[in-house]
Amino acid sequence: QVFVCGDDMEAKQMVMDIVRALGLTPLDKGSLLAAQEIENYPLQLFPMWKFPILLSLGLTAFFFFYCLTLDVIYPYVYENKDFSFFIAISIPNKICPILALILLALVYLPGVLAAIIQLYRGTKYRRFPDWLDKWMLCRKQLGLVALAFASVHVLYTLVIPIRSFVRWRISSNIVSQVLNNKTEPLNTTNAWISDSYVALGILGFFLFVLLGITSLPSVSNNVNWREFRFVQVR
């Protein structure tokens, strides 16, 4: 994108035509009052990542303290059980999928709000409010952060079988069956639910990765709008 600003509409349109002829995309930033903002833009470091990062950190802190209170503090105070080791894996493994889904929803929500505003105004040629415009511009960053949380969730899930707590619980269940001389039969209903849950999780993560790949400029430029829309609706 090439930022263009000026008070003379004809001159600005001529410059924008030259930019298009060069194969670039002009972006009208308004009058000359925006010149200082444009000149300072190259000095900013990842300007579109500020809101997604701050939002992610805020949500992470909120859900961390919520899960900490629910899974660690409450059992310790009322049941005198020490589950502080949940902080290492169990709590992050709860937080990551929650944030991934919330951030993914925030990627598509501004588009819905923009459509509602356009229907209310009866035109699509009026500018959106500044807060909605900034929100829509950082949708790709929100989606990539959501994909990062989903990827971390996958890694945490893979290490669950080697956790000391899980191995202790499995061995304790085996010892209990031996002492009681009773073998619990396989519950096929629970097996179906568990396997379906894992299978859908794998499929969902695959589609999430596919969505992230198609959002890259090098990939999205090679697909037409129908192909891109097909991936988006999946």
N, C-alpha and C positions, 0 to 999 in steps of 0.2 A: 504494500500500500504506500502511496505517496500523499502526504498531507498537503492540502492547498488551502490557503486563506487569502482574503482580499476584500476590498470594499467595492471594486469595479467588477460587476457580474460578467460583463463581456470579456474582460481580460482574464478573469478567473476561468471562464468556460474555455477560452482558447488554450490556456495552460493545461487544463484537464484533458482536452482533446489531444494535445501533444503527449501527455502521459499515457493515454490509452494507445496512441500510435506506437509507443515504445514497448507495448506489451505489459504495462503495469496498471495498477488499479488506483485511480485518484480517489481521495476521500476529502470531501468538503468539510473543513473545520470552522467555517464561519468567516467573520470579519477579521481585520488585521489585529484586533484585540487578542486573538488566539495565537499570534505569532510567538509570543514569549513561551507559551506552553509547548508549542511545536519545537522550538529551539532547545528547550530543556528535556524533551522527550528522550533523546539518545543518552542522556546522562542518568536516566532512571534504570534501575536494575530489576528486571522481571516485573514491570508495573501491573500486568494483568493477573499476576499470581498473588497479589497482596490479599485480596478479599477471600479467595479460596483457602489460602493457608491459614489466615486468621479464623475463618469460620470453622475449619477442620480442627484447629487447636482448641477453640472454644467448645465445640461439641465433644471432642475427645475428653477434655477435662470434666465436662458435665457428666458424661456417661461413666467415666472412670470412678468418680466419687460416688455416683449412684450405685454401681456394681460393688464398689468397695464396702459401702455401707450395708448393702443387702447380703452379700456373700461372705464377708469377713467380719465386720464389726458387730453386726446383729447376732450371728452365731456365737461369737466370743463373749458378748455381754449377757445374753439370755440363756445360752446353752453351754457356756464354758468350753467351746470347741475352737481349736486353733486352726483356721484355714488360711493363714496368712500367705501360704505358698501359692494360693490362687492368683496372687498379684502377678506372678511370672508368666503364666500361660492362659489359665482359664478366663481371667477377666479381659485381657487383650483379645482373646479369641471370641469373646462376646461383643466387644466394642467394634472390632473391625467390620464384621458384616452389617451391623447396624448403621455405621457411618457410610459404608459403601452404598447401601440402599437409599439413605437419606440424600447423599450427594448426587446420586444418579437421578433421584426424583427432582432435585433442584436444577438439573440440567434441562429437563423438559418442561418444568413448571413455567418459566418465563415465556416460552413460546405459546403456552395456553393463555397466559395473561395478556400477551400481545394480541392474540387473535380476538379475545374478548373486548379489548380496548378498541381494536379496529372495527369490530361489529357495532360497538356502541357509538363510535364516531361516524360510522358510515363511510369511511375512507381509509385507505392504507398509505396515504401520502403525507400524513402529518407525523411529526417527530414524536417518538415515545418520551415519557418522562425520563429524567436523567437517571433515576435509580434503576428503572427497568432497562434502559439502554446499557448501562454499565454491567448490569446482571447478565444480559444477553451476550455481551462481548466476552465475558469470562466463562462461558458455558464449557468450552473445550478444556479449560484448566480444571474446572470442577469435575468433569468426567475423568480426566487423567488421575486426579487425586482419588476419586472413587475407585478407579481400577487399581491403584496402588494399595488401598485398604483391602480390596478383595484379594489381591495377590498375597498380602501378608496373612490374611485369614486362611488361605490355602496352605501356606507354610506351617502355620500353627496347627492346623488340622492334621497334617502329615506326621507331626511329632507326637500326637496324642498317644499312640500305642506304646511308645518307649518311655512314657512318663512313669516315674516311681509310684505315684498315687494310683494310676490306672493298673499297673502291674500288681500292686498290693491288693487292690480291690478284686482283681481276677483270681489271684491265688487264694485270697480269703474266701471267696465264693466256692472255689474247688475244695478247700479244706472243710468248709461247712457241709458240703454235700457228702464228703467221705465220712465225717463224724456222724452224720445223720443216716448214713447208708441209703441215701436217696439221690437219684439222678434226676435233675429237672429236664423234662422233655423239651425239644425244640418247639418254640412258639412260631409257627410259620407266619402268623399275622404280623407279629413284631419284626420278623425277618424281612417280610415284604415292605413294611413301612420303612425300616432302616435302609434297605438297599435302594428303595425308590428315592428316599431323601438324599442319599449320596449320589445316585445317578443324576437326579435333577440338579444337584449342586454342581456337578461336573459340567453338565450341559449349559447351565446358566453362566458359569465362569468362562466356558468356551465362547458363548455368544458375547459376553462382556469384552473379552479380548478382541474378538472380531470387530466389535463396535469401536474399540479404541484404535485398532489398526486402520480402519476406514476413515477415522477422523484426522489421520496424518495427511498433511498437504500433498506429499508425494504419492499417496494412494488415492485420496479423494479426487485428485485432478485426473486420474485415469478411469474414473467411472462416471457414467452419466447420471442425471438426477433421478431417473427411475431406479437404477441399480442402488444408488445411495439411499433412496427412500425405502427400498426393499430391506436393506440391512437395518435401517433405523427402526422400522416397525417390528422387527423380530426381537 
